[in-house]
Amino acid sequence: MEEIKQFFIKIGRADVDENMRNLVSDNIIDSLDVMNLINEIEKHYNKTLDSDFMRPIHFESFENIQKMLELAMKD
């Protein structure tokens, strides 16, 4: 989860932590934050995320992000 926390720090959202839920649906993060996270993830892994992983549900919590990363980085 520390890696995910670092992604949030890099996009200027150090206020978001692993205990928070419903990040997108409760407007804790917005679409610009999601796009910035995707950009940081892609830079970190040097891999483009498939569009299937760019859905808001994948960014609702640190756990969801972690699960999405595990699936996305298998390929």
TORPA-4810 file (N, C-alpha, C, O; in nm, 3 decimals):
<nodes>
NODE_1_0.082_-0.121_0.000_0.000_0.000_0.000_0.086_0.127_0.000_0.040_0.234_-0.040_M
NODE_2_0.210_0.114_0.045_0.300_0.229_0.046_0.323_0.283_-0.095_0.332_0.404_-0.116_E
NODE_3_0.333_0.191_-0.191_0.353_0.232_-0.329_0.235_0.318_-0.377_0.255_0.419_-0.445_E
NODE_4_0.114_0.278_-0.342_-0.005_0.353_-0.382_-0.005_0.489_-0.313_-0.039_0.590_-0.375_I
NODE_5_0.032_0.492_-0.186_0.042_0.619_-0.113_0.139_0.712_-0.185_0.113_0.832_-0.195_K
NODE_6_0.250_0.659_-0.234_0.347_0.741_-0.306_0.288_0.798_-0.436_0.320_0.910_-0.475_Q
NODE_7_0.203_0.722_-0.502_0.137_0.774_-0.622_0.052_0.896_-0.585_0.054_0.997_-0.656_F
NODE_8_-0.022_0.886_-0.474_-0.104_0.999_-0.431_-0.018_1.119_-0.392_-0.053_1.233_-0.422_F
NODE_9_0.092_1.095_-0.326_0.183_1.203_-0.289_0.236_1.273_-0.414_0.244_1.396_-0.419_I
NODE_10_0.274_1.194_-0.514_0.329_1.250_-0.637_0.230_1.338_-0.712_0.271_1.430_-0.784_K
NODE_11_0.101_1.311_-0.696_0.002_1.395_-0.765_-0.049_1.507_-0.675_-0.146_1.576_-0.708_I
NODE_12_0.015_1.526_-0.561_-0.022_1.634_-0.471_-0.142_1.605_-0.383_-0.210_1.697_-0.337_G
NODE_13_-0.170_1.477_-0.360_-0.285_1.439_-0.278_-0.241_1.353_-0.158_-0.293_1.244_-0.136_R
NODE_14_-0.146_1.405_-0.083_-0.096_1.335_0.036_-0.204_1.322_0.142_-0.188_1.246_0.238_A
NODE_15_-0.313_1.395_0.125_-0.425_1.390_0.221_-0.507_1.262_0.208_-0.588_1.233_0.296_D
NODE_16_-0.488_1.187_0.102_-0.563_1.063_0.080_-0.483_0.948_0.141_-0.363_0.934_0.116_V
NODE_17_-0.551_0.864_0.222_-0.479_0.752_0.282_-0.554_0.621_0.266_-0.668_0.616_0.218_D
NODE_18_-0.487_0.514_0.308_-0.538_0.378_0.286_-0.665_0.345_0.364_-0.728_0.243_0.336_E
NODE_19_-0.703_0.427_0.460_-0.824_0.402_0.538_-0.949_0.461_0.474_-1.061_0.433_0.517_N
NODE_20_-0.930_0.541_0.372_-1.044_0.607_0.307_-1.111_0.513_0.207_-1.044_0.432_0.142_M
NODE_21_-1.240_0.525_0.195_-1.319_0.445_0.102_-1.401_0.540_0.014_-1.414_0.659_0.044_R
NODE_22_-1.455_0.486_-0.093_-1.543_0.562_-0.184_-1.476_0.690_-0.233_-1.538_0.797_-0.238_N
NODE_23_-1.349_0.678_-0.270_-1.272_0.796_-0.309_-1.335_0.872_-0.425_-1.339_0.995_-0.424_L
NODE_24_-1.384_0.800_-0.524_-1.444_0.865_-0.641_-1.589_0.901_-0.613_-1.630_1.015_-0.636_V
NODE_25_-1.667_0.807_-0.565_-1.811_0.833_-0.547_-1.840_0.937_-0.440_-1.945_1.002_-0.445_S
NODE_26_-1.750_0.955_-0.343_-1.768_1.060_-0.242_-1.693_1.188_-0.277_-1.679_1.278_-0.194_D
NODE_27_-1.644_1.195_-0.400_-1.574_1.313_-0.451_-1.451_1.352_-0.371_-1.415_1.469_-0.362_N
NODE_28_-1.386_1.252_-0.312_-1.260_1.277_-0.243_-1.151_1.301_-0.348_-1.066_1.389_-0.333_I
NODE_29_-1.157_1.221_-0.455_-1.073_1.247_-0.571_-1.163_1.266_-0.692_-1.273_1.210_-0.698_I
NODE_30_-1.116_1.345_-0.787_-1.197_1.370_-0.907_-1.132_1.306_-1.029_-1.031_1.237_-1.019_D
NODE_31_-1.192_1.330_-1.144_-1.143_1.266_-1.266_-1.001_1.310_-1.300_-0.924_1.232_-1.355_S
NODE_32_-0.966_1.433_-1.269_-0.829_1.479_-1.293_-0.731_1.403_-1.205_-0.622_1.366_-1.249_L
NODE_33_-0.768_1.380_-1.079_-0.684_1.301_-0.989_-0.666_1.159_-1.044_-0.556_1.105_-1.042_D
NODE_34_-0.774_1.100_-1.092_-0.767_0.965_-1.148_-0.673_0.962_-1.268_-0.589_0.873_-1.279_V
NODE_35_-0.685_1.060_-1.356_-0.598_1.066_-1.473_-0.451_1.085_-1.432_-0.361_1.026_-1.492_M
NODE_36_-0.429_1.167_-1.330_-0.292_1.187_-1.281_-0.238_1.059_-1.217_-0.120_1.027_-1.232_N
NODE_37_-0.323_0.986_-1.146_-0.281_0.858_-1.090_-0.245_0.759_-1.199_-0.143_0.690_-1.191_L
NODE_38_-0.327_0.753_-1.301_-0.300_0.664_-1.414_-0.166_0.700_-1.476_-0.086_0.612_-1.508_I
NODE_39_-0.141_0.828_-1.494_-0.014_0.873_-1.550_0.104_0.829_-1.463_0.205_0.781_-1.515_N
NODE_40_0.093_0.846_-1.332_0.199_0.805_-1.240_0.220_0.654_-1.243_0.334_0.606_-1.241_E
NODE_41_0.111_0.579_-1.246_0.120_0.432_-1.252_0.189_0.389_-1.380_0.278_0.303_-1.378_I
NODE_42_0.150_0.449_-1.491_0.210_0.412_-1.620_0.359_0.447_-1.623_0.439_0.370_-1.676_E
NODE_43_0.395_0.562_-1.567_0.538_0.598_-1.562_0.615_0.501_-1.472_0.724_0.456_-1.508_K
NODE_44_0.558_0.470_-1.357_0.624_0.383_-1.261_0.651_0.243_-1.319_0.760_0.189_-1.305_H
NODE_45_0.550_0.187_-1.383_0.561_0.052_-1.438_0.610_0.049_-1.583_0.634_-0.058_-1.639_Y
NODE_46_0.625_0.168_-1.642_0.666_0.177_-1.782_0.577_0.091_-1.871_0.623_0.017_-1.958_N
NODE_47_0.447_0.103_-1.845_0.348_0.023_-1.916_0.217_0.102_-1.924_0.178_0.167_-1.827_K
NODE_48_0.151_0.096_-2.037_0.023_0.163_-2.055_-0.089_0.076_-1.998_-0.096_-0.044_-2.025_T
NODE_49_-0.174_0.138_-1.919_-0.290_0.065_-1.864_-0.394_0.046_-1.973_-0.424_0.139_-2.048_L
NODE_50_-0.448_-0.072_-1.980_-0.558_-0.100_-2.072_-0.679_-0.016_-2.028_-0.698_0.009_-1.909_D
NODE_51_-0.758_0.027_-2.123_-0.874_0.112_-2.093_-0.973_0.046_-1.997_-1.047_0.115_-1.928_S
NODE_52_-0.975_-0.088_-1.991_-1.064_-0.157_-1.897_-1.032_-0.123_-1.752_-1.119_-0.130_-1.666_D
NODE_53_-0.908_-0.085_-1.725_-0.866_-0.053_-1.589_-0.886_0.094_-1.553_-0.857_0.135_-1.441_F
NODE_54_-0.935_0.173_-1.647_-0.951_0.316_-1.625_-1.093_0.351_-1.583_-1.143_0.459_-1.615_M
NODE_55_-1.156_0.263_-1.512_-1.292_0.286_-1.464_-1.288_0.336_-1.320_-1.200_0.296_-1.243_R
NODE_56_-1.381_0.422_-1.283_-1.381_0.478_-1.146_-1.380_0.372_-1.036_-1.319_0.394_-0.931_P
NODE_57_-1.445_0.260_-1.057_-1.453_0.156_-0.954_-1.314_0.110_-0.910_-1.295_0.071_-0.795_I
NODE_58_-1.218_0.114_-1.000_-1.082_0.071_-0.969_-1.007_0.170_-0.880_-0.899_0.139_-0.831_H
NODE_59_-1.064_0.288_-0.860_-0.998_0.393_-0.783_-1.076_0.434_-0.659_-1.053_0.541_-0.603_F
NODE_60_-1.168_0.350_-0.615_-1.251_0.381_-0.498_-1.176_0.365_-0.365_-1.215_0.426_-0.265_E
NODE_61_-1.071_0.283_-0.363_-0.995_0.261_-0.240_-0.855_0.212_-0.276_-0.829_0.172_-0.389_S
NODE_62_-0.767_0.215_-0.178_-0.632_0.161_-0.200_-0.640_0.014_-0.236_-0.565_-0.034_-0.321_F
NODE_63_-0.732_-0.059_-0.173_-0.747_-0.202_-0.203_-0.788_-0.223_-0.348_-0.736_-0.312_-0.415_E
NODE_64_-0.881_-0.142_-0.396_-0.924_-0.155_-0.535_-0.810_-0.123_-0.631_-0.792_-0.189_-0.733_N
NODE_65_-0.732_-0.020_-0.597_-0.618_0.016_-0.682_-0.517_-0.099_-0.683_-0.464_-0.134_-0.788_I
NODE_66_-0.492_-0.157_-0.565_-0.397_-0.268_-0.556_-0.443_-0.387_-0.640_-0.363_-0.447_-0.712_Q
NODE_67_-0.571_-0.422_-0.631_-0.625_-0.533_-0.710_-0.614_-0.505_-0.859_-0.579_-0.593_-0.938_K
NODE_68_-0.644_-0.381_-0.897_-0.635_-0.343_-1.037_-0.492_-0.354_-1.086_-0.467_-0.404_-1.196_M
NODE_69_-0.396_-0.309_-1.005_-0.255_-0.316_-1.044_-0.209_-0.461_-1.060_-0.135_-0.493_-1.152_L
NODE_70_-0.253_-0.546_-0.969_-0.215_-0.688_-0.978_-0.265_-0.748_-1.109_-0.192_-0.823_-1.175_E
NODE_71_-0.388_-0.716_-1.146_-0.443_-0.767_-1.272_-0.375_-0.704_-1.392_-0.340_-0.773_-1.488_L
NODE_72_-0.355_-0.573_-1.387_-0.301_-0.500_-1.502_-0.156_-0.536_-1.530_-0.113_-0.536_-1.646_A
NODE_73_-0.081_-0.567_-1.427_0.062_-0.592_-1.446_0.095_-0.739_-1.474_0.211_-0.773_-1.494_M
NODE_74_-0.006_-0.824_-1.474_0.013_-0.965_-1.509_0.060_-0.983_-1.652_0.145_-1.066_-1.682_K
NODE_75_0.000_-0.901_-1.740_0.028_-0.915_-1.884_0.169_-0.880_-1.919_0.208_-0.886_-2.035_D
</nodes>
